[in-house]
Amino acid sequence: MRVLGIESSCDETGVALVEVQGAGVPVLLAEALYSQIEMHQAYGGVVPELASRDHIRRVLPLTEQVLASSGRTLADVDVVAFTRGPGLAGALLVGAGVACALGAALNKPVLGVHHLEGHLLSPFLSADPPEFPFVALLVSGGHTQLMRVDGVGRYTLLGETIDDAAGEAFDKSAKLLGLGYPGGPALSRLAEQGDPAAFKLPRPLVHSGNLDFSFAGLKTAVMVQAKKLGLAQDCAVTDLPAQVLADLAASTQAAIVEVLVKKSLAALNQAGLKRLVVAGGVGANRKLREQLNSECARRQVRVHYPELHLCTDNGAMIAMAAAMRLQSGQQTASEVYAFDVKPRWPLDSL
């Protein structure tokens, strides 16, 4: 069975083809990705209408690229999968429309996939795939969640953010420091040059006794600290000395990472498991990986990540999630080509 996956939930257009034989792990045959970062930089964030229009331009050329790279044709595709949600409504509609049109034209079934399930299962594409059951830390864009995962489609929510997610804390703090878009990676790069202990910033809910997250207060603390520094030096925040900005970036990153690590370890203890999966864009953060690797090694816990290029949104994770759902019998593909999308779609509702 070969599954063509299309991802268009936000500002990346991704297409991939995976193949699964029997009960084996799906194999990635080819993938292609186009990022809209450069287009959105002028606006300081994603412009939904521009994102949708660009997906329209990119999705078919990327599909042709994937088929050429894999040595396959459309006739070799058995199922067409697409991101049904969550995400930007207009962007989701592009991928859903193209996928269902392809399915109808080829007389092949289609399958709508949950974007976060794609991230959750993306480590199965890595050289060190996990085994069920495990605890998953999902840190993708506006989502920060801890899940117990007992199998495909068998997800129990352990904790989630009650306001800003970790990715939003990175992005909003970066914007306060004048680092532009995308803010998270820019803040992480600047943090490499700073002292993580330079500023005392809060670790929200780290001693709450539950597994929920809250990063809105941290963002506010960064804003207050930045304004104090600007007033003290009689300058705008963005004109602060480079080392001061680097120290504040490093302190911000350290606060976010500490919360994520401690909550993940607490989730493992609560679930009684010795395996952790980290997925989503923030999962590419070097400091987060370093601290999780160190703490998990001390506790004899296995930790798994997607390959770095699969941490961002991509078609491979959508094709993989669809293949695993079909393989496990959790879902069947449909030959009904009317479609809808779910901009808001809780993962634990699957």
N, C-alpha and C positions, 0 to 999 in steps of 0.2 A: 504494500500500500504506500502510495506517495502522496504527501500532503503539501499543498502550496499554501503558505501563510502570508497574510498581508497585515501590516501594522501601520495605523495612521491616527493614533489617538491624540497626538499633540504636535510636536515640531520635528519629528523624524518620520520619514517614509521608509518602511522596511519591507522587503520581500525575501522569502526563503523557501527552499524545497527540502523536505526531509523524507526519509524512506524507513519503513518499519517492516520487518519480516517476522511473522509469528509473535512469540513472546519476547523477542529481543528488544534492546533499547533502540529507539529511533536514531537514525544516523543522519547528520546534516550533509546534504549533497552540495548545496550552494546557497549563498546569501548575498544580498546587496542592500546598501543603506545610504540614504541621502539625508543629511542634517540641514535644517533651515536656520541654524544659529546665526550665520552671517547676515541673513535677511532681517532677523528680528533685533539684532544688536542696536540698530539705529533708534529703536523704540524702547529699549531697556527691558523688554519682556516679549512674550509671545502675543502676537496680534491674531486672534482666531480666524478672521476672514482671510488674511494673507496666508495663514497656515493651510486652510482648506483649499485655496486656489493652487497653492504649490503642490499639495498632494495630487491634485488632478493632473498636473504636468508631469509628475515624476513616476507615478505608480506603474504605468504600462511599460515605459522604457526599462525600469528596474526589473519588471517581470521578464522581459525579453532577455535582459542581462543574466538573470538567474538561470533561465532555461538553457541559454547558450553555454554558461559555465558548467552546468551539470551534464551537458550532452543529452538533455531530454527535450521533448516537445510538449505542447499543451495536451496532446493526445495521451501522454504518459501520466498525466495528473489524475489521481483518483478522487481526491477531495480538495475543495478550496475552502480555507479557513480565513477568518478575518477577526479583527478586534471589534467586539460589539460594545465594549465599555469597560471601565469608566474612561472619561476623557472629554475632549471638546466635541460638542454635538456635531458641528459642521464637518470637522475633520474625520470623525467616526463614520459619518454618512458617506464620505468619499470611498473609504476602504470597503464598507459594506456594499455600496452600490456596485463597485467594480467586481468584487468577489461574486456577488449574486448574478451579475451579468455574465461573467465567465462561466459560472456553474450552469446557467441556463443555456448558454451557447454550446457548451461541451456536453450537456446532458449529464453533468456530474453533480453529486450532492455538495452542499455547503454546510459550514459549521461556524457559529459565532462563538468567540473565545473571550473569557475574562482577562483583561489586561494584566491584572495583578497575579492571576494564576500563571500567566506566561512568565512573569518574573520569578514566581515561586518555584516553578519547575525548570527554569533555565540552567541551574547547576547540573542537571542531568545531561547537558550537552558538553560538560567539561571533561577533562582527562581524569578527574577524580569524582565521579558521580556519587551522590549520597544513597543511602538505603532508608526505607521507611521503618519505623516512625522517626520523626525528628521535630525539633522546634525551629521555626523559621522567623527570622527578623527581616521584615519587609520594609525597606527604606527607599521609597520611590516617590519623588516629587512631593505631592501633597499628602502622601500616605506614610505613616509609621505605625507598624503593627507587629505584634508577636502572635504567632499561630502555632498550635500543635497540629502536626500533619501526620495522619495515620495511613494515608494512601491518597491516590488521585481522587479529588472531590471530597475527601474526608478531612475537613478543616474545622478546628475549634479555635475561636478567637480567645486569646489569653489577655490581651491588653492592646490599647491603641491610643493615638493622640486625642486629646480633648480640645485642642486648638491648633496652633501651628505644628506642622510636622518637622522632622529634622532637616529635610531638604529645604523647606521654607525658611527655617532658621539660618541655614547657610546662605541662601539667596538674599534674604532681607537684610541680614547683617552685612553682607558684601555691598549691597546697594547703599547702606548707611555710610560705608567707608569709601564710596565712590569708585568701586571696582568694576562696575558695568555688568553686562550680561554675557554669558551665564555666570551668575555670581558665585555659586558653590565651588566650582573648580578654581576660579580666580582667588577666592579666599583661602583655599587649601594650599595653592602655590605660594601665596604671600606668607602664610603661616609657617612654611618651611624655614623662613628667615627670622622668625620671632621667638620670643620666650613664652611658653605656655603658662608660666606661673607669674607673669608680669602683672596681671590684673585679676582680682578676686571676683569672679562672676558666679552667679547662682547655678546650681544643678537641680533644676525643677523636678519635684516628685521623686527624687532619688531615694528618699526615705519614707515614701508614702505607704509602704506595705502592700501596694498593689502593682500591677504591671502596666499601668497607663502612663502616657507621656504628656508633657506640656512644655512647649518651647516658646510660647508667646512672651512669657516673662523674661526669658533670657534675651530675646530680641530687644525688649524694652531696656533691659540693663545695659546692653551694648550701646544703644542709642544714648542713654543718659551718660555713660562713661565717655563716649566720643564727644558729646557736647561739652562736658566738663573740661576735657583736654583742649578742645578748641578755644573755650573761654579763657583757660589758663594761659594759653600761648597766643591769644588775641588773633586767631585765624579761623578760617572755615575748617570743618572736619577734614575735607579732602586735601587741605593744604598742610596737615600735620606732618612732622618729619617722618620719613620712610620707615625708620626703625620703630617709632611709636605705633604706626599703622600695622606693621608686621607683628608687634607684640600683642596688639589688641586682636588681630586675626588669629594668632596662635592660641590666645586665651579663650577665644570664642570656640574655636575648633575643639580645644581640650575639654570644655564644658559639655559640648554635644556628645563627643565620643565617650566620655566617662559615663554619661547617663545611658547611652545605648549599650555599652558593655555591661554595666551593672544590672540593668533590667534584663538583658539576655541571659546572664548567668542565673538570675533569680528565676527566670522562666524555666530554665533547664532543671533547676532544683525542684520547682513546683511540679513539673511534669514527670520528674524522675527519669529523664532521658540523658543520654551521653552523646547526642549528635545535634549539631547546630548548622543551619543553612542561612546564609546571608545573601539577600538578593535586592536588586534595585540600584538606582544610580549612585546613592550614597555608599553602597557596598563597595565601590571602587576606591573609596578614600583610603589612602595609605596608612594613616595613623589608626583608623578604625581596624583595619586588618592586622596591623602590628599588635595592638593591644588585645584584640580578640584571640589571635594566635597564641600570645603569651599566656593569657589567663586560662584559655581552654587547655593548653598543654599542661599547665599546673594541675588541672582538675581531670586530666585524662579524658577530655571531651574532643571528639572529632568535629572540625569545622570545615564547611564546604562553601565555596564561592563560585559564581559563574566566571568564565574567562572575562578579562577586563573589557574586551570589546562587546561583550554580551550584557554588561551591566546597564547600558543605556537601552532605550526602547529599540526593538529590532524585530524583524519578521521571523527570525529563527525561533524565538521563544514562543511565538504564536503558533507556528507550525508544529513545534514540539508539544505544546500543551494540547493542541487538537489531536495529535497522533496518540498521546498517552490517554486522553479521555476515551477515544474510540477503542484503543487497545484494551483498556480496563473494563469496557462495557458501561462506563458511567454515562455515556451519551451516544446517540446515533446521529449521523449527518442527515440533513434533510434535503429533499428535492423540491421543497416549496421555496420559491425564490422571492417572495415578498419578505421584506426585512424591516427591522427597527433597530435602534441603538439605545444604549443605556448609559447616558453621561454620568449618572450616579448609580453604583451597583456594588453593594457590600459583598466582599469575597465570601464571608461565612454564610451567605444566602444560597450558595450553589448546592 
